[in-house]
Amino acid sequence: MRLQPAHHEWNSKVITEARKRGFTAFQQTHANHRTADPSLILIRGPRILHVWLRTGRRKAVPQADAFTAAGREAHVWYPADWPFVVSTLLLSAPEPVEPDPDEVTNRAWAIVAATAEERPQDVHALFSELAWPTQLAVLYGVATALVRSVADAGTGEITAEHRVMVADMARRQLIQRADRDDG
């Protein structure tokens, strides 16, 4: 399906304005090839905007809501939104939100427990609803817990040897899982 002239003009207008404001614009290579994906991804420094450009009647775009819920900046823009589009492009990147340390610790231990009890659906549920910075913090917390537990089994001190041992364990697990998935 090819873009109609109105759609093409709208895409061009937004891309031109974004580039004027210092954004790098990435657009779908095939018009309407994957309608669930953003029409544009605009990047300037640490700021990444996922934009669905629409013309015609306003409709909900659940994918944009899912991106926002995941902590990403997502917008659905119609030609009537032009003043909002320009003001959004003028904004600087939002300050990163620091994850709550208690939430990170609690989630990390809950994920460790669910993993030990082989409840992958609970691990997924505990992890998937978090914003990206919190996901990274939880992953780091889980990895730290693993390294500490290995160290506690020995001297109680984390040494370079402990770190190597945990990294080797993780590599072996990945290889075993890959072999199992291939088999």
N, C-alpha and C positions, 0 to 999 in steps of 0.2 A: 504494500500500500504506500503510495507516494504522498508527500506532504502537499496539501492544498496551498495556493498562494498566500492566503491569510496566515496559515500556520508557519510557512517559510518566512514571511515578513516578521512575524512575532519572534521566532527563534533568532533571526538575524539582529533584530533590534535589541534583544536582551544580551546577546553575545557581544555586540558592539559596545554597549554600555558597560558590561562587565570588564571587557578588555581596557576600556577607557579608565576604569577604576583600579586597574592593576591586577585583575584576575586572569588566570589561565583558564580557558574554557575547553572542556572536553564534551563532545556531543556524540550521540549514537551514530555509528557509521552507516547503518541502514535505517532509513526512515521507518518508524513504527515497527521495527523488527521485534523488539521486546517491549511491549507497552507497559509492563510492570516496572521496568527500570527507569531511572530518572532520564529526562530529556537532556539535561546538562549536569555536569559536575564542574563547579567553579572553585578554583583553588587560589588563595592568596596567603602566603606565609602559612601559619598553622590553621587557618580557617578553610574549611571545606564545606561547600553548600551543595546539597543534592536538590535539584530543581526539576519539577514536573511542569512543563509549559502546556497550557491548555487554551483552547478557544471555544467559543460556543457556550452552552449551558454549564453552570457550575455543577460538578459532581464530586462526591467524596473520592479521595485517592487513598485507600487503606495502606498502600506501600509507604506513602509519606508519613503517615501516622506511626507505622512500625519503625521507620528510621528515627523519628523523633523520640519514640519510646526507648530506643536503643542508645540515646544520648547523642545522636547526630543531628546536625542542622539540616532540616528539610523544609522545602517550600513548594506550594502549588500556586503558580502565577497565571493570571488571566490578563488580557490587555487592559482591562479596566483597573487593574492593580498597579499601573505604572508608577504612581508616586510612591507606593510602598516598595516596589522593586528598587527604585533608585535609592530610597532611604536605607534599605537593607544592604545594598552594595556599598554604601558609605560607612556602615558600621565597622568597627574593628572587631577582631575575634573576641568572643566572650572569654572571660577569665576562667581557667579550668577550675572545676569544683573538686576540692580535695575529698577523697572518700573518707567516710566516717571510720576511724580506726576500730571501734568496737564492732561495727557491722562487718568489716573486713575479717577480723579475727573470728567472729562467730560463724561467718559463711565458710571460711577456710576450714575450720574444724568440722563443720557439718558436712562439707564435701569430703574431707578425709574419712569421716565415719561412714558416709553413704558409699564411698568407694570400697572401704574395708568390708562392708556388708554386701558388696556387689549389687548395688541398687542404682544402675546407670540413669534410670529415668529421674530419680531424685537429684542426682548430680546435675543433670541437664536443667531441671527446674530451678535448682538453687543458683545456678550460674547464669542462665540465659536471660533472666529478667533484669540483670544488673547493667548499669551504664558501663561503657568501655573502660574508663579509668578505674572503676571499682573492680571490673573483671581482672585487669592487670594486677591490681593490688592483691586480690584474692589468690590469683595464680602464684604470685610471689610468696604470699603467706603459706600456701600449701607446700610449695617447694622448700621454703625455709623450715617448715615443720618436719618434712621428710629428712632434710639434712641434719636437723637437730636430733631427731630420733635415732639416726644412725650414730651420731656423735655420742649420745647418751648411752648407747649400748656399749660403747668403748670407754673412752676416758672422760667423757662429758664435755670435752673441748672440741670445737669444730676445727679440723685441720685441713690442709690441702688434700691429704689422703682421703679424708671423708668426702670431700667434694668430688674427687675423681671417682670414688666408689659409687656415689649416688648417680653421677652422670653415666657411669657404665651400666648401672641397674636400669636407668631410664632408657638407654639405647637398646639394651637386651629386650626390654618390654616392647619397645616400638618394633623391633625386628620380629619378635614372636607374634605380635598382633598383625603385622603385615603378612607374615607367612600364613597365619590363620585365615586372614581375609582372602588371600590369593588361592588358598587350598580349597 
